[in-house]
Amino acid sequence: MIPAYNPSDAIIHLVSQIKTLCRCSIVVVNDGSSYKCNYIFKQLKSLSQLVILNHKSNLGKGQALKTGFSYIINTMPEVTGIITADADGQHSPQDIIRTLNESRYQCGQSNSLLLGARAFNGKVPFRSRIGNAITEKIFQLVTKIPITDTQTGLRYLSTDLANKCLSIESNGYEFETEMLLLATREKCMIKQIDIETIYIDDNSSSHFNPFRDSIKIYWTFLRFTGISISSALIDYLIFYLILLSTDSTMKSFIVARVCSAFYNYTMSKRIVFKSDGEDYHSIVKYVFLAIILLISSMILTQSLIGCDISTMYAKLIAECLLFISSFFIQRFFVFRKN
């Protein structure tokens, strides 16, 4: 399956070579390309065992992939897996066939994902090198899984996983990273194979913007950071005011945490993780998390106070140390999407 937005003639060569090397059905999704590309899709349409799906306007690579997944799942029930490839010629026909052959070893896996990983060394365009470096490091930070090419478009995924990907809200380049996060949550078997690194005309045909699209890709983490900072300010302010009036560290901790936790839960569920889980279940899990974090914060703070650090500084250090663990637990436990 090939999503295509304003493709060059390279897609014709790619599809023709794939048809020469193997007998397989190919689905091309025209994601609202310019009328100047009509001749390209007209030539593709003349090929056998090839279907072209059309978007009236550009909806994004993620939506193009979802359109293709939905079509294949609904019209080809015999298909057990889907291979995706980019339309710009960055994936050689030989590597696509290698991915196809490798995927046959995973046919028995209902949840599996195979990634064609490029080596980012040698003459690699700067924006491609920096874009992948950013996403690789942050993805590993969030998931603890070392994926060397998070932005590869050459992938094999089982139809079961493809069906689950239809629930992903993202429609742009961030969809592919959300796919990786979904595969991680579903405990899918994820494997990488080395493929050739190909860039045509310094990757000028790519519509990926390293800065803009990297922000979109990790918008969930950025939203979480913003909510966490505002929650911390509320917690810190209330803690300080209660401490001034009562001189009780315990009472200050509890009152501040109840107020900030209510704010944090509401904002995290609705704005950050956009969870569709039942309120009762997420509330129980969040309360459990809040209690654990409260106890951990109190223990850390008291330990730091014992090291001659002032109460306010000790609390600040403790909350910073607990920030990352809170993100992981909320993302993959409290607000895990159904």
N, C-alpha and C positions, 0 to 999 in steps of 0.2 A: 504494500500500500504506500502510495507516494503523495504527500500533500504538496501542492504546487501553487505558488503565488508569483505571477509575472515571470514564468520560467524562460530560460533560453533554449536554443536548439539542443543543448546538452541532454535534456530529458528524452528527446527522441532517440538519440544515440544510446542512452542508458537503457531505455525500455526495449529497444531492438536487440541489444546484446543479451539482456536477460532472457528474452524470448528465444534467442539462439541457443543459450546455454542450458535452459531447462523448460519443462512444460509446467506452467503454473498460471493461475489466474492473477491478474494485476488490476488493482483499483487505484485510479488517480483522482484526487480531489482538487478541483479547480477552485481555489479560495478567492473568488472575485477578481481574477486577473484582468488586466487591461484588454480592450478589444484588439490591440496590436498582437496579442498572443493567440488570437483565434485560429490562425493557420497551424500553430503548433498542436493545439488540441484536436483540430480537424485531422491532422496526420495520425495522431495517436488513436483516434476513434476508428481508423480503418484497420487497425491491428486486431487479430482474433484474441479471444479470451481476455479482453481488456474493457473495463467499465470506467466511464468518466462521470463523476458526481460534481455538480456545480453549485457554488454559493453565488448569490446575486451580488454580494458585496464582500469585501475582505473582513472576515470574522476572526482571523488569527490562526496560527498554526495549531494551537490546542484544539480549537473547534473543528478544524479540518480533520485532525486525527480522530476526534470523536465521531464525526460524520462518517468517516470510513469504517471505524470500528462497528458502529451501529448497523451500517449496511451489511457488512460481512456477517455479523452475528445473526441478523434477521433473515438474510437470504441465502446463506451458505452454511446450513447446520452441520454439514460434514467436516467443516474446517475446525481444527483443534488449536491452531496458532496463527499468528499474523506477524509478518516481517515489515517493518517500516524503513523507508530510506528517503533521503533528501533528493530534491529535484535538480539541484545545482551541479551535479556531477562530482560531489565530494566523496561519494562512495563508489568504488569501482564495482563493475558487474561481478568480478571474481570474488570480491569480499562479500557481496550480497549472497552469492551462491555458497560460499564457505559458511556464512551465518545460517543459511537454509539447511545445509548438511549437518552442522553442529546442533541445530534445533531438533533434529530427529532423535537425538539422544534424550531430549527432554519431553518427548511426546506424552510420556506417562505421568508427567508432573502437572497437576491441575493449576498450580500457581507457580509460574516460572518466568524469569526475565533474563534474556541474554543480550549483552551490550557489546557492540563493536567499538573498541577503545583505540583512539589514535594516540600516537606518541608525539607530545608537544615539544619536540626539539628540532634543531636545524633551522631552516628558513620557514618559520611559521609567522604569519601576520601578527602584528603586535596586539590588535584588538581581540584576536582569537586566543592568543596566548594568555593575555591578562583576564579575559572573560572566563576562561576555563579555570585559571588559577584561583580566582575569587570564589567561584561556585564550588570547586573541589574542596577547598579548605573549610568553607562554611558548612557544606553538606556533611563533611566528616565530623565537624564539631557537633552538629545537631544529632547525627545518627550513629556515630562511631564506626561507620562502614567506609573503608577506603575505596572509593570509586574514582579511577583516574581520569575519566572522561564523562562528566555528568551531563554534558550538552550534546552527546552523540545522537544523531538522528537515526543511525542504523541499529535497530533493535528487533529482537524476537520476543513476543510475549504471548502467553497462552490466551485463548479466547475467554477463559474464566477471569483472568486478570484484566483483559481488555474491557470486559463487561463491567467490572468494578470501576474502571477508569472513567466510565461514562458519568459517574456521580461527582467527578472533580469539577469544581466551579470555574477554575481558571481556563481562559481561552487562548492566551498568548504563549510565548516561549516558556513561561513559568510552568505550563502544563506538564512538560517533560520532567521537570524536577519534582512536581507534585506526584507524578507517576512513580518516581523512585521512592518518595516518602511513603506512598501507599503500599508499594511492594515491600518496604521495610516493615510497616505496621502489620501487614498480612503474613509476615515471615515467609516470603517467597524465596525460592532458590534463585539467587542472583549470581550470574557468571559473566566474566569479561573475556573476550578474545581480541587479540591484536589485529588491527587492520591498518591498511596503508593510509598515510596522512596526505590528503590531496587538497590543494588550494589553487583555484583558477583565478588569474588576474588579481592576486593578492586578496582573494576572498571578497572582491568588490560586489558580487551578486548577493551576498548574505544580507538579510534584513535585520540581523541581530545587532543591537546597540549595547555594548558591554556595560555602560553605566546605567542607562535607563532600564534595560531588561534584567540586569542583575538585581536592581532594586525591586522590580516586580517579583522576581523569583523568590526573594527572601522577605517579601512584604509582611508575611505572617510573623517572622522573627522581629521585624522592625516595629510592627504594631504591638507585639508583646512587650518589647522594650519600653515603648511609650507609656503603655498602661501600667507597667511595673514601676516606672519612675514616678508617675503621678500617685500610685498607691503608696509607694514608699514615703512620698512627701506628706500624704495624709497621715500615715502611720507615725511618722517621725514627729509631726507637729502635735498630734494628740498625745503621744507619749510624753513629749516635753511639757505640755500644759498640765497633764495629770501629775507628772512627777513634781512640778513646781508646787502644786496645791496640796499634794498628799505625802510627798517624799517616800512613796511606796513604789519600788521598781516592779513588783509583781502586779499590783493593780494597774499600773501604767501600761505594762505589757498587754494585759488582757483586754482592757478597754480599747486601746489603740488598735489591737489586732482584730477585734470584732468589727469595728467601724471600717477599717481598711479592707478586711476580707470580704465584707458585703459588697463594697464598691468594686474590688478586684474581680470577684466572681461574676457579677453582672456584666462588666465590661469585657472580660475575657471570653465569656460564653457567646455574647452577641456580636462583638466587634472583632476580636482577635481570631478565635478558632471557628466561629460561625457554626457551632456544634448543632447537630440535629438530634442529639440524644435526649432521652426523657429527663425532665428536670429532677425528678426524685433521685434517680441513679447518680446524676452528675453532682447533685447537692451533697449526697452522702459521701461520695468520693472526695469532693472538694473540702468538706468539713474535716474528714480524716486527714487530708493533706495539710489543712490549715493548723490542725492540732499538732501534727508532727513537726511542721515548720516552726510553730510557736515554741514548742519544747526545745527544739534544736537551737533556735535563736536565743532563748533564755540561757541555755547551757553555755553556748559560745560567748554570749555577752558577759555572763558571770565569770567565765574563765579569763576573759580579757581584762575585766575589772580587777581580777586577782593579780594581773601582771602590771598593775599601776597605770592602766589606761582609763581615762574618764568614762563615765557611763554613756554619754552621748556618742563619743567616738567609738566605744566598744560596740554599741548597737549598730552603728553605721557599718563597721567592718563585718559584723556577723551577717547582716542582711545582704551585703554584696557577695559574700561567700555562698549564700543560699540561693542567689538569683538564678544561676544556670540550672541547678537541679530542679528548681521549681518549674522552669520552662519545659524541661524534658517530661516531667511527671504530668503536667497539665496537658501537653500536646498528645502524649501517647497513652494516657490513662484516664484522666478526668474528662477531657473533652474529645476523646477519640470518636471520629465520625462513624455512624453505622454504615 
